[in-house]
């Protein structure tokens, strides 16, 4: 059963819920089913088209443990059926947290809002109060 997301915020909540729960079917629902979707996972190349993008999530979810994910919204832009969200994702807990800066793009269509692009990259260490330069005492 398809879900009609009423807003880009609703689609984004569903995206991160699917990610947290390693739920491939829920992840499928978030993405626009078409050739014009794109995804770049941290450290990865560009994936294009619904099948490649969903296939990448299947590989990520396969055998994984449900991650802890905290999201901070850095910026939201919306207009003319397109929404762009810049977010900071903190994935993991305690000392093993990866910080990812991501751009999520949503488009409104006949069946509501759907994700059309996700580009995530690891944040530089200095962006989180940690210096990449060794300290000298």
The 8 nearest C-alpha neighbors of each residue, nearest first, counted from 0:
[[1, 2, 28, 3, 24, 25, 27, 110],
 [2, 0, 28, 3, 110, 29, 4, 27],
 [1, 3, 4, 0, 28, 110, 111, 29],
 [2, 4, 111, 110, 5, 1, 112, 113],
 [5, 3, 111, 112, 10, 6, 9, 2],
 [4, 6, 111, 3, 112, 9, 7, 10],
 [7, 5, 9, 8, 4, 112, 10, 111],
 [6, 8, 10, 9, 112, 105, 11, 82],
 [9, 7, 11, 6, 10, 12, 5, 4],
 [8, 10, 12, 6, 7, 11, 4, 13],
 [11, 9, 7, 13, 8, 12, 4, 29],
 [10, 12, 14, 8, 13, 9, 7, 15],
 [11, 13, 9, 15, 14, 10, 16, 8],
 [12, 14, 16, 10, 11, 15, 17, 9],
 [15, 13, 11, 17, 12, 16, 29, 26],
 [14, 16, 18, 17, 12, 13, 19, 11],
 [15, 17, 13, 19, 18, 14, 20, 12],
 [16, 18, 22, 20, 14, 26, 15, 25],
 [17, 19, 15, 21, 16, 20, 14, 22],
 [20, 18, 16, 66, 17, 65, 21, 15],
 [19, 21, 17, 22, 18, 65, 16, 66],
 [22, 20, 18, 60, 19, 17, 65, 23],
 [23, 21, 17, 20, 25, 24, 26, 18],
 [22, 24, 26, 25, 27, 21, 57, 17],
 [23, 25, 27, 26, 22, 28, 17, 29],
 [24, 26, 28, 17, 27, 22, 23, 29],
 [27, 25, 23, 17, 29, 24, 28, 14],
 [28, 26, 24, 25, 29, 30, 23, 53],
 [29, 27, 25, 26, 30, 24, 1, 2],
 [28, 30, 26, 113, 27, 114, 14, 10],
 [31, 29, 114, 113, 27, 28, 32, 115],
 [30, 32, 113, 114, 33, 115, 29, 36],
 [33, 31, 49, 30, 34, 36, 48, 27],
 [34, 32, 49, 35, 31, 48, 36, 50],
 [33, 35, 48, 36, 49, 47, 32, 50],
 [36, 34, 33, 48, 37, 47, 115, 49],
 [37, 35, 115, 48, 116, 34, 47, 49],
 [38, 36, 47, 116, 46, 115, 48, 117],
 [39, 37, 117, 46, 116, 118, 45, 52],
 [38, 40, 118, 45, 44, 43, 119, 46],
 [39, 41, 43, 119, 42, 118, 38, 120],
 [42, 40, 120, 119, 43, 121, 39, 99],
 [41, 43, 40, 120, 44, 121, 39, 119],
 [44, 42, 40, 41, 39, 45, 46, 120],
 [43, 45, 39, 46, 42, 40, 38, 41],
 [44, 46, 39, 38, 47, 43, 37, 40],
 [47, 45, 38, 37, 52, 51, 39, 44],
 [48, 46, 37, 36, 51, 45, 52, 38],
 [49, 47, 34, 36, 51, 50, 35, 33],
 [48, 50, 52, 32, 33, 51, 34, 53],
 [49, 51, 53, 52, 48, 54, 47, 32],
 [52, 50, 54, 48, 49, 53, 46, 47],
 [51, 53, 55, 49, 54, 50, 46, 38],
 [54, 52, 56, 55, 50, 51, 49, 57],
 [55, 53, 57, 51, 52, 56, 50, 58],
 [54, 56, 58, 52, 53, 57, 51, 59],
 [55, 57, 59, 53, 58, 54, 60, 52],
 [56, 58, 54, 60, 55, 59, 61, 53],
 [59, 57, 55, 61, 56, 60, 54, 62],
 [60, 58, 56, 57, 61, 55, 63, 62],
 [59, 61, 57, 63, 21, 58, 56, 62],
 [62, 60, 58, 63, 59, 57, 56, 21],
 [61, 63, 60, 64, 59, 58, 21, 65],
 [64, 62, 60, 61, 65, 59, 21, 66],
 [63, 65, 66, 62, 21, 60, 20, 61],
 [64, 66, 19, 20, 21, 63, 67, 18],
 [67, 65, 19, 91, 68, 64, 90, 18],
 [66, 68, 91, 90, 19, 92, 65, 69],
 [69, 67, 90, 89, 66, 91, 70, 88],
 [70, 68, 89, 88, 90, 67, 71, 87],
 [69, 71, 88, 87, 89, 68, 72, 86],
 [70, 72, 87, 86, 73, 88, 69, 89],
 [71, 73, 86, 74, 85, 87, 70, 84],
 [74, 72, 86, 85, 71, 87, 75, 84],
 [73, 75, 85, 72, 84, 76, 86, 83],
 [76, 74, 84, 83, 85, 77, 73, 82],
 [75, 77, 83, 82, 84, 74, 78, 81],
 [78, 76, 82, 81, 83, 75, 79, 80],
 [77, 79, 81, 80, 82, 76, 83, 106],
 [80, 78, 81, 77, 82, 107, 106, 76],
 [79, 81, 107, 106, 78, 82, 77, 108],
 [82, 80, 106, 78, 79, 105, 77, 107],
 [83, 81, 77, 105, 76, 104, 78, 106],
 [84, 82, 104, 76, 103, 75, 77, 105],
 [85, 83, 75, 103, 102, 74, 86, 104],
 [86, 84, 102, 74, 73, 101, 72, 103],
 [87, 85, 72, 73, 101, 71, 100, 84],
 [86, 88, 100, 71, 70, 99, 101, 72],
 [89, 87, 70, 99, 98, 69, 90, 100],
 [88, 90, 98, 69, 68, 97, 96, 70],
 [89, 91, 68, 97, 96, 67, 88, 98],
 [92, 90, 96, 67, 95, 66, 97, 68],
 [91, 93, 96, 95, 94, 67, 90, 89],
 [92, 94, 95, 96, 91, 90, 97, 67],
 [95, 93, 96, 92, 91, 97, 90, 89],
 [94, 96, 92, 93, 91, 97, 90, 98],
 [97, 95, 91, 92, 90, 94, 89, 93],
 [98, 96, 90, 89, 99, 91, 95, 121],
 [99, 97, 89, 122, 88, 121, 96, 90],
 [98, 100, 121, 88, 122, 120, 87, 119],
 [99, 101, 87, 120, 119, 122, 86, 121],
 [102, 100, 119, 86, 118, 85, 99, 87],
 [101, 103, 85, 118, 117, 84, 86, 104],
 [104, 102, 117, 84, 116, 83, 101, 85],
 [103, 105, 83, 116, 115, 82, 114, 84],
 [106, 104, 114, 82, 113, 115, 81, 7],
 [107, 105, 81, 112, 80, 113, 108, 114],
 [108, 106, 112, 80, 111, 81, 113, 105],
 [107, 109, 111, 110, 112, 106, 113, 80],
 [108, 110, 111, 107, 112, 3, 113, 106],
 [111, 109, 3, 108, 112, 4, 107, 2],
 [112, 110, 3, 4, 108, 107, 5, 109],
 [111, 113, 107, 4, 106, 7, 6, 108],
 [114, 112, 31, 30, 105, 29, 106, 10],
 [113, 115, 105, 30, 104, 116, 31, 29],
 [116, 114, 36, 105, 104, 31, 30, 37],
 [117, 115, 37, 104, 38, 36, 103, 114],
 [116, 118, 103, 38, 102, 39, 104, 119],
 [119, 117, 39, 102, 101, 38, 40, 116],
 [118, 120, 101, 41, 40, 100, 99, 39],
 [121, 119, 41, 99, 100, 122, 101, 42],
 [120, 122, 99, 98, 41, 100, 123, 119],
 [121, 123, 99, 98, 100, 120, 124, 126],
 [122, 124, 126, 125, 121, 127, 131, 98],
 [123, 125, 129, 126, 127, 130, 131, 122],
 [126, 124, 130, 129, 127, 128, 123, 131],
 [125, 127, 124, 123, 128, 122, 129, 130],
 [128, 126, 125, 129, 124, 123, 122, 130],
 [127, 129, 125, 126, 130, 124, 131, 123],
 [130, 128, 125, 124, 127, 131, 126, 132],
 [129, 131, 125, 132, 124, 128, 133, 134],
 [130, 132, 124, 125, 133, 129, 123, 134],
 [133, 131, 130, 134, 129, 125, 135, 124],
 [134, 132, 131, 135, 130, 136, 129, 125],
 [133, 135, 132, 136, 130, 131, 129, 125],
 [134, 136, 133, 132, 130, 131, 129, 125],
 [135, 134, 133, 132, 130, 131, 129, 128]]
